[in-house]
Amino acid sequence: MSWALAVALVFAVAGSAHAGGWRHLGDAGRIERRPDGVVVQSGPARLQVSVHADGVFRVRLAPEGTLDGDASWAVVQGAQAAPVTIEETRDAVRVRAGDTVAIVHRAPLRVDFVDADGRALLAEDASLPMAWLPGEHGTRVRVWKSMPADEHYYGLGDKAGPLDRRGRAFAMWNSESYGWQGTTDPLYKSIPFFIGLRGGAAYGVFFDNAHRSSFDFGKESDGTLSFGAEDGPLDYYFIAGPQPAQVIERYTALTGRTPLPPLWSLGFQQSRYTYHPESKVREIARTLREHRIPSDAIYLDIDYQKGYAPFTVDRAQFPTFEKMIADLREAGLRTVLITDLHIKHDPDNGYAAFDSGMRNDAFIRNPDGSLYIGEVWPGDSVFPDFTLARVRDWWGGLYRDLAAMGAAGYWNDMNEPSVFNVPGNTMSLDAVHRMDDGTTRDHRAIHNVYGMLNARATYEGLLKLQPTQRPFVLTRAAYAGAQRYAATWTGDNTASWFHLAQSTPNLLSLGLSGMAMSGDDVGGFIGSPPPELLTRWFQLGAFNPVFRNHAATDTRPHEAWVDGPKHEALRREAIELRYRLMPYLYTAAEENARTGLPIMRPVFLAYPKAESFYGNDRDFLFGGDLFVAPVVDERLDAHPVSLPPGAWYAFGTSQRLVAAKEPIKLDPRPSPTPLYARAGAIVPMQALVQHTGETPKGPLELQVYLPDAGSQDCRGALYQDDGETFGYRDGRFLRVAYACSVDESAASVGAQVAHDGYAPWWNATRVTLFGVSRRPSSVRVDGKAIPGWKHDASAKTVTLDVQGGARDWKVEVVR
């Protein structure tokens, strides 16, 4: 049976669940109380409802009565003791933890979740209790939930189409998706986590099953959402809010958070399939610097390798490979190398990666014990058995030579895994994976986690080889929890206005699903974008967490300078703004590493009651304080912008705007991307640099967008460290909190050093207050009047310098 037919069958039986042999839970029998919840018998089946952590419940069904161990590829948070109360009535058992109650109904046995006031959050469909269906390759499992008419659904990682998943169905099966479109499903990643949002209140569901699975948000049956898998456990987590941000914080605590990335990885990255020979790479680097295009990395695709064999270098094309990498580093450019997971099947030819893999019995085999061989870029290839810790260790060791050569990052592509010229374009489902406990699994069970295990092996290997350096790994395939090891991108998109517009909902969804360090191929991988499209893509990409320009080898060049000085200037301007905002961006990246909140955010994440944004696929928040309204179509009519609730400033100006029922219409369309700062935002910036390793000249810059008098919401933050090592874990970092207040007589801005473990590059702070229409009578720093401040009546700004580096200070602007 093909995977497409199998997924279609799952959806079909979901719509008529009582047909086809589904076995549903009956009524509850014996109930066993436990410290963290209950286990309920129903015939031979057992249902466990437990409190896993604060705000997180776990539901497990064992159709044959045996609750398997807690092994999970995704979950890293162990069960944490939390106060639990259990109440039994004739009709139900109520498991209460904090503000959330799991109601375990007795007839039929099913589970609802409600808040402390009894408001339904997620209710099981009483006519469709949980069910299972024995089959040829395992036991299918599924659960059905009632779907309120006004509820919206987000998440599932990298999925095409609108951000709101309502009314559609999706499959989880990592798939190479060359040239994917708005209806293509599945794509490269499987992240079985979604968020429900209704009336400002949110919850999350994580279905921890790595088999081929599916989610239906009312497509097959209006008013019912369902999820299930072809095999594996019915094991899901209910994650309480009520704020969407709380759901994400709890989900990323459960599955792990993105490590703080190296600072350079937040810079602009230049790539192509492919830059070769060596002279071409040097030409690109030279042109970036000559044209003063700020940039931090150049990628090398498969042509730097000999015969496309991973972990080799084609010395005919790259005769001084190590010196080239060193020269690029001297120019402030890191080198990122592709290292696909397929190893060329090349016996008796001295190919070290293959020979050492054979000695270590590292490759996947067929059921008969023979090597599994599939065709990929090098031709016949073998595949590491990443489910074994010792194989992951072996794989990590393969990076020793490349790391010694000076490479800074690694790109794990083709790791769904992609295999040429076979049904489904992937590994045989009968291929055998070995586990550390001595058991085996077929590829059906491992497929969706294989790419994540590849990224894990790379990340952990680099930590062993360079223990003081933060690794940078980019992966195409992923499962829940992959954010612990790698950044990602949206795969082989096309040079089209559709894909420019589609990039935002995809990246927002990845951020909501834990993978905040994500981007797309700026300009489109497939095809040649016209100049206007490429310019608009640079302008949007500048606000993506990963900002990489990449294109296929058979397209026209996509570099910033290719379409003449007018377009080059606009593209450079977008990149330069990103580099000037680097202190703000790095602070947002640290917040993500610490809390799980994404860098690129849908508006409802900060304004959950702003229902007009529930279906907005174009506009987003960059960090917590900047609102981006990009131009993503080629129309010439006015560009409408609806602002989030409250007051906003056009970025870098004192033009103050208030959210209204009718959108602002920008006509003619602005050349740059419309960008707005929240009234009350304090945004740290820096002087322009050509790469993140260059020390900015001059002071730290603070843009203060003054709120209304009496507002309590005026704040900002700054985080800094060395940008490369793990010294921050030992306290070697700087954290500063900023706040401001406005009343009838004065406006004040203050800095408070929350942690002083790192000496910053600046020794003064330039403060610019926006929204000051009248010239102040005086300006004071730490209570003393100062000279030299400036008031610009036309710009409505006050600018002054505060001397000193990391220290507490207070500025008062007296009216």
C-alpha positions in Angstrom: 0.0 0.0 0.0 1.4 3.4 -0.9 1.7 6.1 1.8 -0.8 8.3 0.0 -3.4 5.6 -0.1 -2.8 4.7 3.6 -3.2 8.4 4.6 -6.4 8.6 2.5 -7.7 5.5 4.3 -7.1 7.0 7.7 -9.1 10.1 6.7 -11.9 8.0 5.3 -12.3 5.9 8.4 -12.1 9.0 10.6 -15.2 10.3 8.9 -17.2 7.0 9.5 -15.5 5.9 12.7 -17.9 3.2 13.6 -17.4 1.4 10.3 -14.4 -0.8 9.4 -13.8 -2.6 12.6 -12.9 0.3 14.9 -13.0 -0.8 18.6 -14.1 2.1 20.8 -13.7 2.4 24.5 -16.9 1.3 26.4 -17.9 2.2 29.9 -15.5 2.7 32.7 -14.8 -0.2 35.0 -12.4 -0.3 37.9 -10.7 3.0 38.7 -7.2 3.1 40.3 -6.2 6.3 42.0 -2.5 7.3 41.7 -0.7 10.3 43.2 -0.7 12.0 39.7 -4.1 10.9 38.4 -6.1 7.8 37.6 -6.0 4.6 35.6 -9.4 3.4 34.4 -10.2 -0.1 33.2 -12.6 -0.6 30.2 -12.7 -4.3 29.3 -9.2 -5.3 28.4 -8.2 -1.6 27.7 -6.7 0.8 30.2 -6.8 4.5 30.1 -4.4 6.7 32.1 -5.0 10.3 32.8 -2.2 12.0 34.8 -0.8 15.4 35.6 2.7 15.5 34.0 3.7 19.0 35.1 2.1 22.3 36.0 -0.6 22.9 33.4 0.2 19.7 31.5 -1.9 16.6 31.5 -1.1 13.3 29.8 -3.6 10.9 28.4 -2.6 7.3 27.4 -4.7 4.4 26.1 -3.5 0.8 26.2 -5.9 -1.2 24.0 -4.6 -4.5 25.4 -4.1 -3.3 28.9 -0.3 -2.8 29.0 0.9 0.7 29.4 4.3 0.8 27.7 7.3 2.7 29.2 7.8 6.4 28.9 10.3 6.3 26.0 9.9 9.3 23.7 12.0 10.9 21.0 10.4 14.3 21.8 9.7 14.7 25.5 12.6 15.8 27.7 10.7 17.1 30.7 10.3 14.4 33.2 7.1 14.1 35.2 7.1 16.8 37.9 5.1 16.5 41.1 2.2 18.9 41.2 -0.7 19.3 43.6 -3.5 17.0 42.4 -7.0 16.4 43.7 -9.2 13.6 42.6 -13.0 13.7 43.1 -15.3 10.8 42.2 -19.0 11.1 41.4 -21.5 8.6 39.9 -20.9 10.0 36.4 -17.2 11.0 36.3 -13.9 11.3 38.0 -12.4 14.8 38.2 -8.6 15.2 38.2 -7.8 18.7 39.2 -4.4 20.4 39.0 -4.2 24.2 39.3 -6.8 25.9 37.2 -7.5 22.9 34.9 -9.7 19.9 35.5 -9.7 16.6 33.5 -13.2 15.1 33.6 -13.0 11.4 33.0 -16.6 10.4 32.1 -17.7 6.9 33.0 -20.2 6.1 30.2 -18.8 6.0 27.7 -15.3 6.4 29.0 -13.9 9.6 27.6 -11.9 12.7 28.7 -12.9 16.4 28.7 -10.8 19.3 29.9 -12.3 22.4 31.5 -11.0 25.5 33.3 -11.6 26.3 36.9 -15.0 27.8 36.1 -16.2 24.8 34.2 -15.7 26.3 30.8 -15.0 23.6 28.2 -11.6 23.8 26.8 -11.3 20.5 24.9 -14.2 18.0 25.0 -14.3 14.5 23.6 -17.1 13.6 21.2 -19.4 11.4 23.3 -20.6 9.5 20.2 -17.0 8.7 19.3 -14.9 7.5 22.2 -11.2 6.8 21.6 -10.7 3.8 19.4 -8.2 1.4 17.9 -8.1 -0.8 14.8 -5.8 -3.8 14.4 -4.2 -3.9 11.0 -1.5 -5.6 8.9 1.4 -3.4 10.1 0.2 -2.5 13.6 -2.8 -1.1 15.5 -4.3 2.2 14.4 -5.4 4.6 17.1 -7.6 7.7 17.0 -9.4 10.2 19.2 -12.2 12.5 18.3 -13.0 15.9 19.9 -15.9 18.3 19.6 -15.0 21.4 17.6 -16.6 24.7 18.6 -17.8 26.8 15.7 -15.7 29.8 16.8 -12.4 27.9 17.5 -9.3 28.3 15.5 -6.3 26.0 15.2 -2.6 26.6 14.6 0.6 24.7 14.6 1.6 21.3 13.1 4.9 22.8 12.1 5.7 23.4 8.5 2.4 23.2 6.6 1.2 24.8 3.4 -1.9 27.0 3.2 -3.3 29.5 5.7 -2.0 29.7 9.3 -5.4 28.7 10.7 -5.9 24.9 10.1 -9.6 24.9 10.6 -11.5 23.0 7.8 -8.6 21.0 6.6 -6.9 17.7 7.2 -3.1 17.0 7.4 -0.8 14.0 7.3 2.4 13.7 9.3 5.0 11.9 7.1 8.3 13.6 6.4 8.4 14.0 2.6 10.7 15.6 0.0 8.4 18.2 -1.5 10.2 19.8 -4.4 8.2 22.7 -5.7 5.5 22.3 -3.1 2.3 24.4 -3.4 -0.5 25.6 -1.2 -2.3 22.3 -1.2 0.8 20.1 -0.9 0.7 17.8 2.1 2.7 16.3 3.8 5.9 18.4 3.7 9.3 17.9 5.2 8.5 18.0 8.9 6.2 16.2 11.3 5.4 18.2 14.4 2.1 16.7 15.9 1.3 19.7 18.1 -1.5 22.2 17.7 -3.0 25.2 19.5 -6.7 25.8 19.9 -7.8 29.4 20.3 -11.2 30.7 21.1 -12.3 34.1 22.5 -8.7 34.9 23.7 -8.3 31.6 25.6 -5.9 28.9 24.3 -4.8 25.4 24.9 -2.4 23.0 23.2 -2.3 19.3 22.2 0.8 17.3 21.6 0.2 13.8 20.1 3.5 12.0 20.9 3.4 9.4 18.2 6.2 9.3 15.5 4.4 6.9 13.2 2.5 8.2 10.1 -0.3 10.2 11.6 -3.1 12.5 10.6 -5.1 15.5 12.0 -8.5 16.5 10.8 -9.9 19.9 11.8 -13.5 19.5 10.6 -12.8 18.5 7.0 -14.4 15.1 7.1 -17.0 15.9 9.7 -18.0 19.4 10.5 -17.9 20.1 14.2 -15.4 17.3 14.9 -11.6 17.4 15.1 -9.6 14.2 15.3 -6.1 12.9 15.3 -4.5 9.5 15.2 -1.8 7.3 13.8 -1.4 4.1 11.8 0.5 2.4 14.7 2.1 3.3 18.0 0.6 4.6 21.2 -2.4 6.8 21.7 -0.4 9.1 23.9 -1.2 12.8 24.0 -0.6 15.8 26.2 -3.1 18.5 27.0 -1.4 21.8 27.6 -3.3 24.5 29.4 -3.1 28.3 28.8 -5.1 30.3 28.9 -2.7 32.7 27.2 -1.2 31.3 23.9 2.2 32.3 25.2 1.8 30.1 28.2 0.9 27.1 26.0 4.1 27.6 24.0 6.2 28.0 27.1 4.8 24.8 28.5 5.1 22.9 25.2 8.7 23.9 24.8 9.5 23.0 28.4 8.0 19.6 27.6 9.9 19.0 24.3 12.9 21.2 24.8 13.9 24.7 23.7 16.2 26.1 21.0 19.8 26.6 22.3 21.0 30.1 22.1 22.4 30.3 18.6 25.8 31.8 17.7 25.4 35.5 16.9 26.7 35.1 13.4 23.8 32.8 12.5 21.4 35.7 12.9 23.3 37.7 10.2 22.6 37.5 6.5 23.6 34.2 4.8 24.5 33.9 1.1 24.0 30.5 -0.6 23.4 28.9 -3.9 23.2 25.4 -5.3 26.0 25.7 -6.0 29.0 28.0 -5.7 32.0 26.3 -7.4 34.9 26.3 -8.1 36.8 27.9 -5.3 37.3 31.1 -7.4 33.6 31.6 -7.6 33.2 31.4 -3.8 36.0 34.0 -3.4 34.3 36.2 -6.0 31.0 36.1 -4.1 32.8 37.0 -0.9 34.7 39.8 -2.5 31.5 41.2 -4.2 29.6 41.1 -0.9 32.3 43.3 0.7 32.9 45.5 -2.3 29.2 46.3 -2.5 29.0 46.7 1.3 26.2 44.1 1.7 26.4 43.1 5.4 26.7 39.4 5.6 28.0 36.6 7.9 28.0 33.3 6.0 28.5 31.6 2.7 27.1 28.1 2.1 28.7 25.4 0.0 26.3 22.9 -1.6 27.1 19.4 -2.8 29.5 20.4 -5.6 32.4 21.1 -3.1 32.5 17.3 -2.6 34.2 14.7 -4.6 31.6 12.9 -6.6 28.9 14.2 -4.2 30.3 11.9 -1.5 29.7 13.5 2.0 32.8 14.4 4.1 35.0 14.7 1.0 36.5 17.7 -0.7 37.0 18.0 -4.5 40.6 19.2 -4.6 40.4 19.8 -8.3 37.8 22.5 -7.8 38.9 23.6 -4.3 42.7 23.2 -4.3 43.2 25.5 -1.2 39.9 24.6 0.6 41.3 25.3 4.1 42.9 28.6 3.2 39.7 29.7 1.4 37.7 29.0 4.7 40.3 30.9 6.6 40.3 33.8 4.2 36.5 34.0 4.3 36.7 34.0 8.1 39.2 36.9 8.0 36.7 38.8 5.9 34.0 38.1 8.6 32.3 35.3 6.6 31.7 31.9 8.1 31.5 28.8 5.9 28.5 26.5 6.2 29.0 23.1 4.5 26.3 20.7 3.4 26.7 17.2 4.8 23.9 15.0 3.6 23.3 11.8 5.6 23.6 9.3 2.8 27.0 7.9 2.5 28.2 6.8 -0.9 28.3 3.0 -1.2 32.0 2.8 -2.3 33.8 -0.2 -1.0 37.5 -0.8 -1.6 38.2 2.8 -2.7 39.5 4.3 0.5 36.4 6.4 1.1 36.8 6.9 4.9 33.2 7.6 5.8 32.0 4.4 4.2 34.9 2.3 5.4 34.6 3.4 9.0 30.9 3.0 8.9 31.3 -0.6 7.8 33.8 -1.3 10.5 31.4 0.2 13.1 28.3 -1.6 11.7 26.7 1.8 11.4 24.4 1.4 8.4 20.7 0.4 8.2 20.0 -3.1 6.9 17.1 -4.9 5.2 15.1 -7.6 7.0 17.4 -10.3 5.5 20.5 -8.6 7.0 21.9 -7.1 3.8 22.7 -3.5 3.6 19.9 -1.2 2.6 21.1 0.7 -0.5 19.3 3.6 -2.1 20.2 6.0 -4.9 20.8 9.6 -3.9 23.3 12.3 -5.2 26.4 10.1 -5.1 24.6 7.1 -6.7 24.2 4.0 -4.6 24.3 5.1 -0.9 23.9 3.6 2.5 22.3 5.3 5.5 23.4 5.6 9.2 21.3 3.8 11.8 20.8 7.0 13.9 18.6 5.2 16.5 21.7 3.8 18.0 23.7 6.1 20.3 27.0 4.5 19.1 26.1 5.3 15.5 25.3 8.9 16.4 28.7 9.1 18.1 30.4 7.7 15.0 28.5 10.2 12.8 29.5 13.1 15.0 33.1 12.1 14.7 33.0 12.4 10.9 33.0 16.2 11.3 36.5 16.2 12.9 38.3 17.1 9.7 35.8 19.7 8.5 35.8 21.3 11.9 39.6 21.4 11.9 39.5 23.1 8.5 37.5 25.9 10.1 33.9 25.3 8.9 31.4 27.1 11.2 28.1 25.4 10.4 26.6 22.3 8.8 23.6 21.8 6.7 21.8 18.4 7.0 19.7 18.2 3.8 17.8 15.2 2.2 17.1 13.7 5.6 13.5 12.8 5.4 15.3 10.6 4.1 15.0 11.3 0.4 15.8 8.4 -1.9 15.6 8.6 -5.7 13.6 6.4 -8.1 11.6 4.4 -5.5 7.9 4.5 -4.5 7.3 7.4 -2.0 10.9 8.7 -2.7 12.1 7.4 0.7 13.5 4.4 2.4 11.8 1.0 2.3 9.3 0.8 5.1 10.7 -2.6 6.0 14.2 -1.4 6.5 15.4 -2.3 10.0 16.5 0.2 12.7 18.2 -1.1 15.8 17.5 0.3 19.3 19.9 0.7 22.2 17.8 -1.8 24.2 18.5 -4.5 21.7 15.1 -4.4 20.0 14.4 -3.3 16.4 11.8 -1.1 14.7 11.0 -1.0 11.0 11.2 2.3 9.1 7.5 2.9 9.6 8.1 3.6 13.2 11.3 5.7 12.7 10.7 7.6 9.5 9.4 10.8 11.1 12.2 11.0 13.7 15.0 10.0 11.3 15.9 13.6 10.2 15.8 14.8 13.8 18.1 12.0 14.9 20.5 13.0 12.1 20.5 16.6 13.3 20.9 15.4 16.9 24.0 13.3 15.9 25.5 16.3 14.1 24.8 18.7 17.0 26.1 16.4 19.7 29.1 15.5 17.6 30.1 19.1 17.2 29.7 19.7 21.0 32.2 16.9 21.6 34.7 18.2 18.9 34.4 21.9 19.9 32.9 21.9 23.4 33.2 25.6 23.9 31.6 26.6 20.6 27.8 26.8 20.0 27.1 24.6 17.0 25.0 25.7 14.1 23.1 23.0 12.3 20.4 23.5 9.6 18.0 20.6 9.0 15.3 20.1 6.4 13.4 17.3 8.2 12.2 17.4 11.8 10.0 15.9 14.4 8.8 17.6 17.7 11.8 18.4 19.7 14.2 19.0 16.8 14.5 22.6 18.0 17.0 21.3 20.6 19.5 20.5 17.8 18.9 22.6 14.7 17.5 25.5 12.8 15.4 24.8 9.8 14.0 26.2 6.5 10.9 25.5 4.4 12.6 23.5 1.7 12.4 23.8 -2.1 10.1 26.7 -2.7 9.6 28.5 -6.0 10.4 32.0 -7.2 6.8 33.1 -7.1 4.6 35.8 -5.4 2.7 32.9 -3.9 5.7 31.5 -2.1 6.8 34.9 -0.9 3.3 35.3 0.7 3.3 31.7 1.9 6.6 32.0 3.8 5.1 34.0 6.6 2.4 31.5 7.7 4.9 28.7 7.4 7.4 30.4 9.6 4.8 31.6 12.1 3.6 28.0 12.3 7.1 26.7 12.9 7.6 29.2 15.7 4.3 28.3 17.3 5.4 24.6 17.1 8.7 25.2 18.9 11.0 25.7 15.9 11.7 29.5 16.2 15.0 29.4 14.3 13.6 29.1 10.8 13.6 30.7 7.4 13.0 30.1 3.8 15.0 30.3 0.6 14.9 34.1 -0.1 14.1 34.6 -3.8 12.8 31.1 -4.2 14.8 28.0 -4.8 13.2 27.0 -8.1 13.0 29.5 -10.9 14.2 33.0 -11.5 12.4 35.8 -9.7 11.8 39.1 -11.4 13.6 42.1 -9.8 10.6 43.4 -7.9 9.8 40.0 -6.4 13.4 39.4 -5.3 13.6 42.8 -3.7 10.4 42.3 -1.8 11.7 38.9 -0.6 14.9 40.5 0.7 12.7 43.0 2.6 10.6 40.2 4.2 13.5 37.9 4.8 15.3 40.6 6.8 12.6 39.9 9.5 12.9 36.1 9.4 14.9 34.4 12.2 17.1 32.7 9.6 17.9 35.0 6.7 19.3 33.0 3.8 19.4 33.8 0.1 19.5 30.5 -1.8 18.7 29.3 -5.3 19.0 26.3 -7.6 21.9 25.9 -9.9 19.8 26.4 -13.1 18.4 29.8 -12.1 19.6 33.3 -12.8 21.7 34.8 -9.9 19.7 35.8 -6.8 22.4 37.9 -5.1 21.5 41.4 -3.9 23.4 43.2 -6.7 22.1 41.4 -9.7 19.3 43.9 -10.9 21.0 47.2 -10.9 21.6 50.0 -8.4 18.0 50.8 -7.6 17.1 47.3 -6.5 20.5 46.7 -4.9 20.0 49.8 -2.7 16.6 48.6 -1.5 17.9 45.2 -0.7 21.0 46.6 1.1 18.7 48.9 3.1 16.7 45.9 4.3 19.8 44.0 5.3 21.3 47.0 7.0 18.2 47.5 9.1 18.5 44.0 10.3 22.1 44.6 11.4 21.2 47.8 13.1 18.5 45.9 15.0 20.9 43.1 15.9 20.9 44.0 19.7 17.1 43.8 19.6 17.1 40.5 17.5 19.7 38.8 19.7 17.7 39.7 22.8 14.6 38.1 21.2 16.7 35.0 20.4 17.8 34.8 24.0 14.2 35.1 25.1 13.3 32.2 22.8 16.1 30.1 24.2 14.9 30.8 27.8 11.1 30.7 27.4 10.3 29.2 24.0 8.5 32.3 22.7 9.3 32.6 19.0 11.1 35.5 17.4 8.6 35.9 14.6 5.1 35.9 16.2 1.5 36.0 15.0 -0.3 39.1 16.5 -2.6 36.9 18.5 0.3 35.6 20.5 0.7 39.0 22.2 -3.0 40.1 21.7 -5.0 36.9 22.1 -8.4 38.8 22.1 -7.6 40.5 18.8 -9.9 38.2 16.8 -9.4 40.2 13.6 -5.8 38.8 13.5 -6.8 35.2 13.9 -6.7 34.7 10.2 -4.0 37.2 9.2 -1.4 35.4 7.2 0.7 38.4 6.1 1.5 40.6 9.1 3.4 39.6 12.2 5.4 40.7 15.2 9.2 40.7 15.1 10.0 40.1 18.7 7.5 41.7 21.1 7.6 45.3 20.0 7.9 45.6 16.3 5.0 45.0 13.8 5.8 44.1 10.2 3.3 44.5 7.4 5.2 43.3 4.3 4.3 43.8 0.7 3.9 40.2 -0.6 1.9 40.7 -3.9 2.6 42.5 -7.2 -0.6 44.6 -7.3 -0.2 48.4 -7.7 -3.2 49.5 -5.6 -2.9 50.7 -2.1 -1.3 48.6 0.6 -3.7 48.2 3.6 -2.3 47.9 7.1 -4.4 47.1 10.1 -2.5 47.7 13.4 -2.7 45.6 16.5 -4.6 47.0 19.5 -3.3 50.2 21.0 -1.0 52.9 19.7 1.9 52.5 17.3 4.6 54.6 15.7 5.9 54.4 12.2 9.3 53.0 13.0 12.0 55.6 13.4 9.6 58.5 13.4 7.1 60.3 15.7 4.2 59.5 13.5 1.7 58.1 15.9 -1.1 55.8 14.8 -3.9 54.1 16.7 -5.5 50.8 15.8 -8.9 51.5 14.0 -11.7 49.6 12.5 -10.6 50.6 9.0 -7.1 49.7 7.8 -4.5 52.3 6.9 -4.1 52.5 3.1 -0.6 53.3 2.0 -0.8 54.7 -1.5 1.5 54.7 -3.3 2.9 51.5 -2.0 6.0 52.1 0.1 9.3 51.1 -1.3 10.5 49.5 2.0 8.5 47.2 4.2 6.1 49.0 6.5 7.3 48.7 10.0 5.8 50.0 13.3 6.9 50.2 16.9 4.6 49.7 19.8 3.9 52.9 21.8 5.9 52.1 25.0 8.6 50.1 23.2 12.3 50.7 24.0 14.3 49.3 21.1 18.1 48.7 21.4 20.0 49.3 18.2 23.6 49.7 17.1 25.7 51.4 14.4 25.9 49.6 11.1 28.5 46.8 10.7 29.4 44.6 7.8 29.3 41.4 9.9 28.5 40.5 13.5 32.1 40.1 14.4 32.8 43.7 13.7 32.5 46.0 16.8 30.0 48.7 16.2 31.4 52.3 16.3 29.8 54.7 18.7 27.2 54.3 21.4 24.4 51.8 21.9 21.3 53.4 20.6 17.9 53.3 22.4 14.8 54.3 20.5 12.1 55.1 23.0 8.5 55.4 21.7 6.7 57.3 24.4 3.3 56.0 25.4 0.3 58.0 26.7 0.6 59.6 30.0 0.0 57.2 32.8 0.7 54.1 30.8 2.3 51.3 32.8 3.5 49.4 29.7 6.7 51.1 28.7 9.6 48.7 28.6 12.5 47.1 26.7 15.4 44.7 27.3 18.9 44.0 26.2 20.9 40.8 26.4 24.5 40.5 25.3 27.3 37.9 25.6 30.3 36.9 23.5 28.0 35.5 20.8 30.0 32.3 20.3 30.7 30.3 23.5 28.7 28.8 26.3 30.2 31.3 28.8 26.7 32.6 29.4 25.9 29.4 31.2 28.5 30.4 33.8 27.0 33.9 34.2 29.1 35.6 31.6 26.3 37.7 30.1 24.8 41.2 30.4 21.1 41.7 30.9 19.6 45.2 31.1 15.9 46.1 31.7 14.6 49.4 30.4 11.5 51.2 31.5 9.9 54.6 30.9 7.0 56.6 32.3 5.1 59.7 31.1 3.0 62.2 33.1 1.9 65.7 32.6 5.2 67.3 33.7 7.9 64.9 32.4 8.9 61.8 30.7 11.6 59.5 32.2 13.6 56.6 30.9 15.7 54.3 33.1 18.1 51.4 32.8 18.6 48.8 35.4 21.3 46.2 35.1 19.8 42.9 36.0 23.0 40.9 35.5 26.4 42.3 35.0 28.6 39.4 33.9 29.8 40.7 30.5 31.5 43.9 29.4 29.6 45.4 26.5 31.2 47.1 23.5 29.8 50.5 24.2 30.7 53.1 26.7 27.8 55.4 26.1 24.1 55.1 25.3 22.3 57.4 22.8 18.7 57.8 23.8 16.2 59.1 21.3 12.7 59.8 22.6 9.9 59.9 19.9 6.7 61.8 20.4 8.1 64.9 22.1 6.4 67.8 20.3 7.4 70.7 22.6 11.0 71.6 23.5 11.7 70.5 27.1 12.7 73.0 29.7 15.5 70.7 30.8 17.0 67.2 30.5 18.5 65.5 33.5 20.6 62.4 33.9 20.7 60.8 37.3 19.2 64.0 38.7 21.6 66.4 37.1 20.9 68.8 34.3 23.1 68.0 31.2 24.1 70.1 28.2 24.3 68.9 24.6 20.9 67.3 24.3 18.9 68.1 21.1 15.3 68.7 20.3 14.1 68.3 16.7 10.8 70.1 16.4 9.9 68.7 13.0 10.8 65.1 14.0 9.4 65.6 17.5 12.4 63.9 19.1 14.8 64.5 21.9 18.2 62.9 21.7 20.9 62.7 24.4 23.9 60.7 25.4 24.3 58.8 28.7 27.9 58.2 29.4 29.2 54.9 30.7 28.7 51.3 29.8 26.6 48.8 31.7 25.2 50.8 34.6 21.9 51.9 36.1 20.8 55.3 35.0 17.7 57.5 34.7 16.9 60.2 32.2 14.2 62.9 32.9 12.9 65.1 30.2 11.1 67.9 31.9 8.4 69.8 30.0 
